[in-house]
């Protein structure tokens, strides 16, 4: 059974269509990216998944039931982008309170609070109030709150927005650590970060689901993104076009090529080896060799 099933899902506000006939089936698994320009309907889609609002038409089910069905209590969790903590209560008191709201006993709520704070690395800060926390620490407290009760589905809206690289990495590590038991849907404008974390990408534009990409699908061909720093690009293209396993070469800009090639089971790195041999032969220098195609190129090329 699908974890999430949307059929002709639509939402209108004051006559304006925000979501337009979304049809999709998603199963449990690795994190799923939700991408799109501002105003595309991402927040509305997450709000419907959370059960905060209802669709205007169509249907949505999570685990075979509507999102706010009693069967889904504690199984769906959401971290809005601008989630705020109560400045007057310690972290422990806040998280314990939220655990009690989910039906934990007083003792269970304390134990659950310890568990989620340990997950986000904030055990030593348990008695502090939010006003004494850095932005990164406060974000991790909010993530801890979203993880109370070990939900099956966690919706994260811009979870690393405003974080420095170290704290953003910590958030990614938390998601990776829990992805074996929890399915995350992550809305973000940081495409490089989503590439690191996610297996699938949903692209919303003007309320429509225009793309649904699998980043790790098994295919007969693959792509190599090659960026050169010192090279005669026309000569390089000519050399690569002579290779029987090269299917197509697209020039992204003056320095970067996207090369589609057939996979060779005997030597899956055959193209990379050839590129390095050409660099040695012509005294060229490469800047980056990326095995695949960047998400932004998949979406916008």
C-alpha positions in Angstrom: 0.0 0.0 0.0 1.2 3.5 -0.8 2.2 5.7 2.1 0.7 8.7 0.3 -1.9 8.7 -2.4 -3.2 11.9 -4.1 -5.9 11.8 -6.7 -7.0 15.0 -8.5 -6.0 16.9 -5.4 -6.9 20.6 -5.8 -7.1 23.6 -3.5 -8.6 27.0 -4.1 -8.5 30.2 -2.0 -10.9 33.0 -2.8 -11.3 31.7 -6.4 -7.5 31.3 -6.9 -6.3 27.8 -7.7 -3.2 27.0 -5.5 -3.0 23.3 -6.2 -4.3 21.9 -9.5 -5.2 18.2 -9.9 -2.2 16.6 -8.2 -2.0 12.9 -8.9 0.8 10.9 -7.2 1.6 7.7 -5.3 4.5 7.7 -2.9 5.8 4.7 -0.9 7.8 4.5 2.2 11.6 5.0 1.7 14.3 7.5 1.4 13.7 11.2 1.7 11.6 13.0 -1.0 12.4 16.5 -2.2 9.6 19.0 -2.8 10.9 21.8 -5.1 9.3 24.7 -6.8 9.4 28.5 -7.1 7.8 30.7 -4.4 4.0 30.6 -4.7 4.1 27.2 -6.4 1.9 25.6 -3.7 4.5 23.8 -1.7 3.4 25.0 1.7 -0.3 24.4 0.9 0.6 20.8 -0.2 2.5 20.2 3.1 -0.4 21.7 5.0 -2.9 19.3 3.4 -0.5 16.3 4.0 -0.4 17.4 7.7 -4.1 17.5 8.0 -4.0 21.3 8.8 -6.3 22.1 5.9 -8.6 20.1 3.6 -8.5 20.0 -0.2 -11.2 21.8 -2.2 -11.6 18.7 -4.4 -10.0 15.4 -5.1 -8.7 13.0 -2.4 -5.6 12.4 -0.3 -4.8 9.4 1.9 -1.9 8.5 4.2 -1.6 4.9 5.2 -5.0 4.4 3.5 -6.8 7.1 5.6 -7.3 10.8 5.5 -4.3 12.7 7.1 -6.3 13.7 10.3 -7.9 10.3 10.8 -7.4 8.9 14.3 -5.3 6.1 12.8 -2.7 8.6 11.7 -2.3 10.4 15.1 1.4 10.4 16.0 2.3 9.0 12.6 2.6 12.3 10.8 4.8 15.2 12.0 5.5 18.6 10.5 8.2 21.2 11.0 7.1 24.5 9.5 9.8 26.9 8.3 9.1 29.5 10.9 8.3 27.3 13.8 8.7 29.1 17.1 9.5 27.9 20.6 8.0 29.2 23.8 10.6 31.6 25.2 9.4 31.1 28.8 9.7 27.3 29.1 12.8 25.2 29.1 13.4 22.8 26.2 12.6 19.8 28.4 9.3 21.3 29.6 8.2 22.1 26.1 9.1 18.7 24.6 7.5 16.9 27.5 4.4 18.9 27.0 4.2 18.0 23.3 4.8 14.3 24.2 1.9 14.4 26.7 -0.3 15.9 23.9 0.5 12.8 21.9 -0.7 10.5 24.7 2.5 9.7 26.5 2.3 9.3 30.3 4.3 11.7 32.4 7.1 9.2 32.8 7.0 8.2 29.1 7.0 11.8 28.0 10.2 12.5 30.0 11.9 9.4 28.5 10.8 10.4 25.0 12.1 13.9 25.5 15.5 12.5 26.5 15.5 10.3 23.4 14.8 13.0 20.8 17.2 15.4 22.4 19.9 12.8 22.2 19.0 12.3 18.5 19.7 16.0 17.8 22.7 16.2 20.1 21.2 18.6 22.7 21.1 16.5 25.8 23.4 19.0 27.6 21.1 21.9 26.8 17.9 20.3 28.0 17.3 22.8 30.8 18.0 25.9 28.8 15.3 28.2 27.5 15.1 29.0 23.8 16.3 32.6 24.3 19.7 31.3 25.3 20.0 29.1 22.2 21.7 29.8 18.9 19.6 29.7 15.8 21.1 26.3 14.8 20.3 24.9 18.3 16.8 26.2 18.2 16.2 24.6 14.8 17.4 21.3 16.2 15.0 21.6 19.1 12.2 22.0 16.6 13.4 19.0 14.7 13.4 17.0 18.0 9.8 18.1 18.5 8.9 16.8 15.1 10.5 13.4 15.9 8.5 12.8 19.1 6.7 9.5 18.9 8.8 8.1 16.0 6.4 9.2 13.2 6.3 7.4 10.0 6.1 10.6 7.9 8.0 13.8 8.7 7.4 17.0 6.7 10.2 19.5 6.8 9.8 23.0 5.4 13.3 24.6 4.7 14.9 22.7 7.6 18.4 24.2 7.1 17.3 27.8 6.1 19.6 30.3 7.9 21.9 27.7 9.3 25.6 27.8 9.0 27.3 24.9 7.2 28.2 23.0 10.3 24.6 23.0 11.7 23.1 22.3 8.2 25.3 19.3 8.0 24.1 18.1 11.5 20.5 18.4 10.2 21.3 16.3 7.1 23.0 13.7 9.3 19.9 13.4 11.5 17.7 12.9 8.4 20.1 10.3 7.0 20.3 8.5 10.3 16.5 8.2 10.6 15.6 7.5 7.0 15.6 3.7 7.5 12.4 4.0 9.6 11.0 7.4 8.8 10.0 8.9 5.4 10.9 12.6 5.1 9.4 15.0 2.6 11.7 18.0 2.5 10.8 21.4 0.9 13.8 23.5 0.1 15.4 25.8 -2.5 18.8 24.3 -1.8 19.1 21.9 -4.7 22.6 20.7 -3.9 21.5 19.8 -0.4 18.5 17.9 -1.7 20.7 15.9 -4.1 22.7 14.7 -1.1 19.6 13.6 0.9 16.8 12.6 -1.4 16.0 9.8 -3.8 13.0 11.4 -5.5 12.1 15.0 -6.5 8.6 16.4 -6.8 8.5 19.7 -8.8 5.5 22.0 -8.3 4.9 24.9 -10.6 1.8 27.1 -10.5 0.1 24.5 -8.5 0.7 21.6 -10.8 3.0 18.7 -10.3 5.1 19.1 -13.5 8.0 16.8 -12.7 8.5 13.6 -10.6 12.2 12.5 -10.9 13.9 9.5 -9.5 17.5 10.4 -8.7 18.8 6.8 -8.4 16.8 4.9 -11.0 18.5 2.1 -12.8 19.0 3.1 -16.5 20.8 1.8 -19.5 22.6 5.2 -19.9 24.1 7.6 -17.4 25.3 11.2 -17.4 28.7 12.7 -16.6 29.0 16.4 -15.8 32.5 17.6 -16.8 33.8 21.1 -16.0 37.2 22.0 -17.4 39.4 24.9 -16.3 42.0 24.8 -19.1 40.9 23.1 -22.3 40.0 23.5 -26.0 36.4 22.5 -25.6 35.7 21.9 -29.4 38.7 19.5 -29.5 37.4 17.7 -26.3 33.9 17.4 -27.8 35.4 16.0 -31.0 37.4 13.4 -29.1 34.5 12.3 -27.0 32.1 12.0 -30.0 34.4 9.4 -31.4 33.7 7.0 -28.5 31.1 4.4 -29.4 29.5 4.4 -26.0 28.9 8.2 -25.9 25.3 8.9 -26.8 25.0 12.7 -26.6 27.0 15.7 -25.5 25.4 18.9 -24.3 27.4 22.1 -23.6 26.0 23.7 -20.5 28.3 26.7 -20.7 31.8 27.6 -21.9 33.5 25.2 -19.5 30.9 22.5 -18.7 29.7 19.5 -20.7 26.9 17.0 -19.8 27.8 13.7 -21.5 25.3 10.9 -21.8 26.9 7.5 -22.2 26.0 3.9 -22.2 26.9 1.9 -19.1 29.7 -0.6 -19.4 29.4 -3.4 -16.9 33.1 -4.3 -17.4 34.3 -0.8 -16.7 31.6 1.5 -15.3 34.3 4.3 -15.0 35.4 3.9 -18.6 34.4 7.5 -19.5 36.1 9.0 -16.5 39.3 7.1 -17.4 39.1 8.4 -21.0 38.7 12.0 -19.9 41.7 11.7 -17.6 43.8 10.2 -20.5 42.7 13.1 -22.8 43.8 15.6 -20.1 47.2 14.0 -19.9 47.6 13.8 -23.6 46.7 17.5 -24.3 47.9 18.9 -21.0 44.4 20.0 -20.1 43.2 20.7 -16.6 39.7 19.7 -15.3 37.9 21.5 -12.5 35.3 18.9 -11.6 34.0 15.5 -12.8 30.6 14.7 -11.4 29.2 11.2 -12.0 25.6 12.2 -12.8 23.7 15.3 -13.7 23.1 18.1 -11.2 19.5 18.4 -10.0 19.2 22.0 -11.4 20.2 20.7 -14.8 17.6 17.9 -14.6 14.9 20.4 -13.7 15.8 23.4 -15.8 17.9 22.3 -18.8 
